[in-house]
Amino acid sequence: MKKKRNWFINIFLFLLLLVGLALIFNNQIKYFLMQYNGERYAVAKMERSELNENNQKEASFDFDAVQPASTEAVLQAQLSNKKLPIVGGIAIPSVEINLPIFKGLANEVLLYGAGTLSPDQQMGEGNYALASHRADRPGLLFTPLESVTEGDVIYLTDLTNIYTYKTTLKVRVQPTEVKYLDVLPGKKQVTLVTCGEIEGVTRIIVQGDLAATTPVNKATDSMRKAFEMEQRTY
């Protein structure tokens, strides 16, 4: 009986240790999984045909349903092992952003990269809008948008072309200010959206105008470096 009681005590202490470690390393585990999955879905590792196929898939675009990037949300996304619909990549060399672009705004996609805000938007046309989370860890997701300045280059790619935009605007607005998502006649823009602070009281908006469209097989060294692409055709 004494031996059995000691066994139960040891199991209890072991479980207590695991819970304690999980609480201590809560954020580290969350951020490791977010970064790991973002790199796993890096556009440079994908094929053009896969991106084209994903563009035809159904997706959720309900921005109001997006949940905070909690440890529970990250673990749930990891355990679901769902294959996410990557449709491209975004890179901003000046602030070291290099993220996959996923179709839609499902909670999982915003934990690992950027999500598209509209089902019919196209790179290099109209107003290509993307959203992602802000984190309290520098360099993660769209957190570096805080440091973007006018004139900074924003690259988008669908592995057919690389679209070069020049930053023209960065503002902090209320969540109700959605005019920046409008498609303006004669304009070809990119609009990036993230929270102004962890609590999500405001939004940071970064916009750029299309400056050039370059076939992937004619990409410059700076373009390839921004996406960490190898010298290969897609």
C-alpha contacts under 8 A as a table, 3 or more apart, distances in Angstrom:
res1	aa1	res2	aa2	distance
1	M	4	K	5.11
1	M	5	R	6.21
2	K	5	R	5.07
2	K	6	N	6.22
3	K	6	N	5.16
3	K	7	W	6.28
4	K	7	W	5.02
4	K	8	F	6.41
5	R	8	F	5.18
5	R	9	I	6.24
6	N	9	I	5.00
6	N	10	N	6.11
7	W	10	N	5.15
7	W	11	I	6.25
8	F	11	I	5.10
8	F	12	F	6.10
9	I	12	F	5.04
9	I	13	L	6.12
10	N	13	L	5.09
10	N	14	F	6.10
11	I	14	F	5.06
11	I	15	L	6.20
12	F	15	L	5.18
12	F	16	L	6.09
13	L	16	L	4.92
13	L	17	L	6.12
14	F	17	L	5.02
14	F	18	L	6.34
15	L	18	L	5.04
15	L	19	V	6.24
16	L	19	V	5.15
16	L	20	G	6.13
17	L	20	G	5.04
17	L	21	L	6.15
18	L	21	L	5.15
18	L	22	A	6.13
19	V	22	A	5.06
19	V	23	L	6.23
20	G	23	L	5.16
20	G	24	I	6.20
21	L	24	I	5.03
21	L	25	F	6.00
22	A	25	F	5.28
22	A	26	N	5.41
23	L	26	N	5.04
25	F	28	Q	5.15
25	F	29	I	6.09
26	N	29	I	5.51
26	N	30	K	6.43
26	N	71	T	6.89
27	N	30	K	5.00
27	N	31	Y	6.06
27	N	71	T	7.01
28	Q	31	Y	5.32
28	Q	32	F	5.99
29	I	32	F	5.18
29	I	33	L	6.30
29	I	71	T	7.79
30	K	33	L	5.42
30	K	34	M	6.29
30	K	70	S	7.65
30	K	71	T	5.22
30	K	74	V	6.24
30	K	75	L	7.49
31	Y	34	M	5.00
31	Y	35	Q	6.07
31	Y	137	R	7.99
32	F	35	Q	5.32
32	F	36	Y	5.90
33	L	36	Y	5.01
33	L	37	N	6.02
33	L	74	V	7.22
33	L	78	Q	7.73
34	M	37	N	5.46
34	M	38	G	6.13
34	M	74	V	7.17
34	M	111	L	6.05
34	M	112	Y	5.36
35	Q	38	G	5.05
35	Q	39	E	6.22
35	Q	112	Y	6.90
35	Q	140	L	7.35
36	Y	39	E	5.30
36	Y	40	R	6.15
37	N	40	R	4.75
37	N	41	Y	6.23
37	N	112	Y	5.87
38	G	41	Y	5.37
38	G	42	A	6.28
38	G	99	L	6.51
38	G	100	P	6.67
38	G	112	Y	4.55
38	G	113	G	5.97
39	E	42	A	4.95
39	E	99	L	7.77
40	R	45	K	7.91
41	Y	45	K	7.10
41	Y	46	M	7.62
41	Y	86	I	7.29
41	Y	100	P	6.09
42	A	45	K	5.66
42	A	46	M	7.18
42	A	89	G	7.32
42	A	98	N	7.93
42	A	99	L	6.49
42	A	100	P	5.35
43	V	46	M	5.23
43	V	86	I	7.78
43	V	88	G	5.96
43	V	89	G	5.39
43	V	99	L	7.73
43	V	100	P	5.70
43	V	159	L	7.94
43	V	227	F	7.43
44	A	227	F	6.43
44	A	228	E	6.55
44	A	229	M	5.14
44	A	230	E	7.52
46	M	50	E	7.00
46	M	51	L	7.57
47	E	50	E	5.42
47	E	51	L	6.69
47	E	159	L	7.51
47	E	234	Y	5.96
48	R	51	L	5.18
48	R	52	N	6.26
48	R	158	D	7.10
48	R	159	L	5.41
48	R	160	T	6.90
48	R	234	Y	5.72
49	S	52	N	5.11
49	S	53	E	6.18
50	E	53	E	5.11
50	E	54	N	6.20
50	E	87	V	8.00
51	L	54	N	5.10
51	L	55	N	6.32
51	L	85	P	7.65
51	L	86	I	6.10
51	L	87	V	4.56
51	L	88	G	6.67
51	L	158	D	7.05
52	N	55	N	5.23
52	N	56	Q	7.06
52	N	87	V	6.98
53	E	56	Q	5.55
53	E	57	K	7.13
54	N	57	K	5.26
54	N	85	P	5.12
54	N	86	I	6.44
54	N	87	V	6.10
54	N	103	K	7.50
55	N	85	P	7.56
55	N	87	V	6.08
55	N	103	K	6.87
57	K	85	P	7.59
59	A	103	K	6.41
59	A	104	G	5.13
59	A	105	L	7.58
59	A	106	A	7.48
59	A	119	P	7.80
60	S	104	G	5.23
60	S	105	L	5.78
60	S	106	A	5.81
61	F	104	G	5.05
61	F	105	L	5.02
61	F	106	A	7.17
61	F	116	T	7.74
61	F	117	L	6.02
61	F	118	S	6.56
61	F	119	P	7.44
62	D	65	A	5.51
62	D	66	V	7.24
62	D	105	L	6.52
62	D	106	A	7.83
63	F	66	V	5.52
63	F	105	L	6.40
63	F	117	L	7.71
66	V	105	L	7.13
66	V	106	A	6.89
66	V	107	N	5.59
67	Q	107	N	6.36
68	P	73	A	7.80
68	P	133	H	7.88
69	A	73	A	6.26
69	A	74	V	6.87
69	A	111	L	6.43
69	A	133	H	7.05
69	A	135	A	7.83
70	S	73	A	5.17
70	S	74	V	6.36
71	T	74	V	5.10
71	T	75	L	6.11
72	E	75	L	5.20
72	E	76	Q	6.01
73	A	76	Q	5.09
73	A	77	A	6.14
73	A	107	N	7.95
73	A	108	E	7.96
74	V	77	A	5.15
74	V	78	Q	6.15
74	V	108	E	7.62
74	V	111	L	6.95
75	L	78	Q	4.96
75	L	79	L	6.11
76	Q	79	L	5.22
76	Q	80	S	6.14
77	A	80	S	5.22
77	A	81	N	6.70
77	A	82	K	7.42
77	A	108	E	5.74
78	Q	81	N	5.51
78	Q	82	K	7.95
84	L	102	F	7.05
84	L	108	E	7.91
84	L	109	V	6.92
85	P	102	F	5.42
85	P	103	K	5.73
86	I	100	P	6.57
86	I	101	I	5.67
86	I	102	F	4.20
86	I	103	K	6.30
87	V	100	P	7.77
87	V	101	I	5.70
87	V	102	F	5.38
87	V	103	K	6.15
87	V	158	D	6.43
88	G	100	P	6.00
88	G	101	I	4.85
88	G	102	F	6.97
88	G	156	L	7.22
88	G	157	T	5.45
88	G	158	D	4.45
88	G	159	L	7.00
89	G	98	N	7.20
89	G	99	L	5.70
89	G	100	P	4.37
89	G	101	I	4.86
89	G	156	L	5.70
89	G	157	T	5.33
89	G	158	D	6.76
89	G	227	F	7.69
90	I	97	I	7.37
90	I	98	N	5.74
90	I	99	L	5.42
90	I	100	P	6.39
90	I	101	I	6.62
90	I	154	I	7.27
90	I	155	Y	5.63
90	I	156	L	4.60
90	I	157	T	6.65
90	I	227	F	7.82
91	A	96	E	7.32
91	A	97	I	5.12
91	A	98	N	4.31
91	A	99	L	6.49
91	A	154	I	6.04
91	A	155	Y	5.07
91	A	156	L	6.54
91	A	226	A	5.84
91	A	227	F	6.28
92	I	95	V	5.94
92	I	96	E	5.90
92	I	97	I	4.96
92	I	98	N	6.68
92	I	152	D	7.58
92	I	153	V	6.12
92	I	154	I	4.81
92	I	155	Y	6.23
92	I	226	A	7.17
93	P	96	E	4.78
93	P	97	I	6.30
93	P	98	N	7.84
93	P	153	V	7.16
93	P	154	I	7.59
93	P	226	A	5.73
94	S	97	I	7.94
94	S	148	V	7.34
94	S	152	D	6.64
94	S	153	V	7.46
95	V	139	G	7.88
95	V	144	P	5.92
95	V	145	L	7.49
95	V	147	S	6.80
95	V	148	V	6.68
96	E	139	G	7.30
96	E	144	P	7.81
96	E	226	A	7.92
97	I	139	G	7.32
97	I	141	L	7.39
97	I	142	F	7.54
97	I	144	P	7.18
98	N	226	A	6.84
98	N	227	F	6.11
99	L	112	Y	7.82
99	L	113	G	5.21
99	L	114	A	6.79
99	L	141	L	7.18
100	P	112	Y	7.57
100	P	113	G	5.12
100	P	114	A	6.35
101	I	113	G	5.96
101	I	114	A	4.84
101	I	115	G	5.74
101	I	116	T	7.26
102	F	105	L	7.97
102	F	109	V	6.11
102	F	113	G	7.09
102	F	114	A	6.13
102	F	115	G	4.91
102	F	116	T	6.53
103	K	115	G	5.76
103	K	116	T	5.40
103	K	119	P	7.67
104	G	109	V	7.72
104	G	115	G	5.27
104	G	116	T	4.92
104	G	117	L	6.18
104	G	118	S	7.15
104	G	119	P	7.12
105	L	109	V	6.52
105	L	110	L	6.66
105	L	115	G	5.13
105	L	116	T	6.39
105	L	117	L	6.67
105	L	131	A	7.88
106	A	109	V	5.61
106	A	110	L	6.87
106	A	115	G	7.82
107	N	110	L	5.57
107	N	111	L	6.68
108	E	111	L	5.33
108	E	112	Y	6.95
109	V	112	Y	5.52
109	V	113	G	5.97
109	V	114	A	6.71
109	V	115	G	6.21
110	L	113	G	5.36
110	L	114	A	5.58
110	L	115	G	6.03
110	L	131	A	7.41
110	L	132	S	5.08
110	L	133	H	6.08
111	L	132	S	7.52
111	L	133	H	6.84
111	L	141	L	7.84
112	Y	141	L	7.22
113	G	132	S	6.42
113	G	141	L	6.07
114	A	130	L	5.93
114	A	131	A	5.42
114	A	132	S	4.76
114	A	141	L	7.57
114	A	142	F	7.95
115	G	130	L	5.41
115	G	131	A	5.39
115	G	132	S	6.42
116	T	119	P	7.43
116	T	121	Q	7.90
116	T	128	Y	7.79
116	T	129	A	6.01
116	T	130	L	4.78
116	T	131	A	6.65
117	L	129	A	5.72
117	L	130	L	5.94
117	L	131	A	7.08
118	S	121	Q	5.71
118	S	129	A	7.47
121	Q	125	E	7.47
121	Q	126	G	7.30
121	Q	127	N	7.22
121	Q	128	Y	5.81
121	Q	129	A	7.78
122	Q	125	E	5.50
122	Q	126	G	7.31
122	Q	128	Y	6.32
123	M	128	Y	6.02
123	M	156	L	7.28
123	M	157	T	7.73
123	M	158	D	7.66
123	M	163	Y	7.28
124	G	128	Y	7.50
124	G	163	Y	6.25
124	G	188	K	6.29
124	G	189	Q	7.43
124	G	210	L	6.78
124	G	213	T	7.42
125	E	128	Y	6.99
125	E	188	K	5.24
125	E	189	Q	7.23
126	G	183	V	5.53
126	G	184	L	7.14
126	G	187	K	6.31
126	G	188	K	4.79
126	G	189	Q	6.18
127	N	181	L	6.81
127	N	182	D	6.98
127	N	183	V	5.24
127	N	184	L	7.61
127	N	187	K	7.64
127	N	188	K	5.93
127	N	189	Q	4.66
127	N	190	V	5.45
127	N	191	T	6.71
128	Y	189	Q	6.17
128	Y	190	V	4.62
128	Y	191	T	6.09
129	A	181	L	6.72
129	A	190	V	5.77
129	A	191	T	4.56
129	A	192	L	5.89
129	A	193	V	7.67
130	L	190	V	7.84
130	L	191	T	6.24
130	L	192	L	4.96
130	L	193	V	6.18
131	A	142	F	7.97
131	A	192	L	5.82
131	A	193	V	4.63
131	A	194	T	5.83
132	S	141	L	6.43
132	S	142	F	5.70
132	S	193	V	6.68
132	S	194	T	5.57
133	H	141	L	6.17
133	H	142	F	5.98
133	H	143	T	7.29
133	H	194	T	5.77
133	H	195	C	6.73
134	R	140	L	7.41
134	R	141	L	6.43
134	R	142	F	5.54
134	R	143	T	4.63
134	R	194	T	6.04
134	R	195	C	5.74
134	R	196	G	7.71
134	R	197	E	7.16
134	R	198	I	6.39
135	A	138	P	7.29
135	A	140	L	6.29
135	A	141	L	7.22
135	A	142	F	7.90
135	A	143	T	5.91
135	A	198	I	6.54
136	D	143	T	7.87
136	D	198	I	6.85
137	R	140	L	6.12
137	R	143	T	7.80
138	P	143	T	6.50
138	P	144	P	6.90
139	G	142	F	7.71
139	G	143	T	6.08
139	G	144	P	5.58
140	L	143	T	5.73
140	L	144	P	7.23
141	L	144	P	7.51
142	F	145	L	5.62
142	F	194	T	6.27
143	T	146	E	6.43
143	T	194	T	7.58
144	P	147	S	5.62
144	P	148	V	7.09
145	L	148	V	5.17
145	L	194	T	7.92
145	L	204	I	7.59
145	L	206	V	7.28
146	E	204	I	7.48
148	V	152	D	6.68
148	V	170	K	7.57
148	V	206	V	7.87
149	T	152	D	5.83
149	T	167	T	7.07
149	T	170	K	7.23
150	E	166	K	7.69
150	E	167	T	5.02
150	E	168	T	5.26
150	E	169	L	6.26
150	E	170	K	7.40
151	G	166	K	5.34
151	G	167	T	4.80
151	G	168	T	6.32
152	D	166	K	5.76
152	D	167	T	5.21
153	V	164	T	6.71
153	V	165	Y	5.79
153	V	166	K	4.85
153	V	167	T	6.29
154	I	164	T	5.94
154	I	165	Y	5.02
154	I	166	K	6.17
154	I	167	T	6.99
154	I	208	G	7.34
155	Y	162	I	6.54
155	Y	163	Y	5.60
155	Y	164	T	4.86
155	Y	165	Y	6.27
155	Y	223	M	7.58
156	L	162	I	5.69
156	L	163	Y	5.08
156	L	164	T	6.74
157	T	160	T	7.10
157	T	161	N	5.73
157	T	162	I	4.46
157	T	163	Y	6.11
158	D	161	N	6.08
158	D	162	I	7.06
159	L	162	I	7.11
159	L	216	V	6.10
159	L	234	Y	6.30
160	T	215	P	6.06
160	T	216	V	5.67
160	T	234	Y	7.41
161	N	213	T	6.42
161	N	214	T	5.34
161	N	215	P	4.21
161	N	216	V	4.87
162	I	213	T	5.87
162	I	214	T	5.11
162	I	215	P	6.16
162	I	216	V	5.91
162	I	219	A	7.21
162	I	223	M	7.78
163	Y	210	L	7.07
163	Y	211	A	7.76
163	Y	212	A	6.00
163	Y	213	T	4.64
163	Y	214	T	6.38
164	T	210	L	5.93
164	T	211	A	5.53
164	T	212	A	5.11
164	T	213	T	6.25
164	T	214	T	7.91
165	Y	189	Q	7.43
165	Y	190	V	7.22
165	Y	208	G	5.33
165	Y	209	D	5.08
165	Y	210	L	4.26
165	Y	211	A	5.20
165	Y	212	A	7.10
166	K	208	G	4.93
166	K	209	D	5.45
166	K	210	L	6.58
166	K	211	A	6.42
167	T	170	K	7.95
167	T	206	V	7.16
167	T	207	Q	5.71
167	T	208	G	3.95
167	T	209	D	6.60
168	T	206	V	7.85
168	T	207	Q	5.87
168	T	208	G	5.06
168	T	209	D	6.80
169	L	205	I	7.68
169	L	206	V	5.65
169	L	207	Q	5.11
169	L	208	G	6.79
170	K	204	I	7.07
170	K	205	I	5.52
170	K	206	V	4.47
170	K	207	Q	6.51
171	V	204	I	5.78
171	V	205	I	5.30
171	V	206	V	6.75
172	R	196	G	6.71
172	R	202	T	6.56
172	R	203	R	5.53
172	R	204	I	4.51
172	R	205	I	6.25
173	V	177	E	6.40
173	V	202	T	5.65
173	V	203	R	5.25
173	V	204	I	6.43
173	V	205	I	7.41
174	Q	177	E	5.60
174	Q	201	V	7.29
174	Q	202	T	4.87
174	Q	203	R	6.03
175	P	178	V	7.34
175	P	201	V	7.47
175	P	202	T	5.83
175	P	203	R	5.89
177	E	180	Y	7.48
178	V	181	L	5.74
178	V	182	D	7.60
179	K	182	D	5.46
180	Y	191	T	7.27
180	Y	205	I	7.81
181	L	191	T	6.93
183	V	187	K	7.42
184	L	187	K	5.42
184	L	188	K	7.96
187	K	209	D	7.42
188	K	209	D	5.91
188	K	210	L	5.53
189	Q	207	Q	6.86
189	Q	208	G	5.51
189	Q	209	D	4.53
189	Q	210	L	5.73
190	V	207	Q	5.58
190	V	208	G	5.27
190	V	209	D	6.56
190	V	210	L	7.57
191	T	205	I	6.87
191	T	206	V	5.75
191	T	207	Q	4.50
191	T	208	G	6.70
192	L	205	I	5.70
192	L	206	V	5.05
192	L	207	Q	6.32
193	V	203	R	6.70
193	V	204	I	5.84
193	V	205	I	4.96
193	V	206	V	6.72
194	T	203	R	5.65
194	T	204	I	5.43
194	T	205	I	6.95
195	C	198	I	6.70
195	C	199	E	7.81
195	C	200	G	4.97
195	C	201	V	7.31
195	C	202	T	5.95
195	C	203	R	4.41
195	C	204	I	5.85
196	G	200	G	6.19
196	G	201	V	6.85
196	G	202	T	4.89
196	G	203	R	4.58
196	G	204	I	5.09
197	E	200	G	5.36
197	E	201	V	6.69
197	E	202	T	6.88
197	E	203	R	7.84
200	G	203	R	6.97
210	L	213	T	7.95
214	T	218	K	6.49
214	T	219	A	6.31
215	P	218	K	5.34
215	P	219	A	6.44
216	V	219	A	5.04
216	V	233	T	7.44
216	V	234	Y	7.67
217	N	232	R	7.49
217	N	233	T	5.89
217	N	234	Y	7.87
219	A	223	M	5.92
219	A	224	R	6.48
220	T	223	M	5.20
220	T	224	R	6.37
221	D	224	R	5.14
221	D	225	K	6.00
222	S	225	K	5.04
222	S	226	A	6.11
223	M	226	A	5.15
223	M	227	F	6.64
224	R	227	F	5.38
224	R	228	E	5.65
224	R	229	M	4.82
224	R	230	E	7.05
224	R	231	Q	7.90
225	K	228	E	4.69
225	K	229	M	6.33
226	A	229	M	7.80
229	M	232	R	7.97
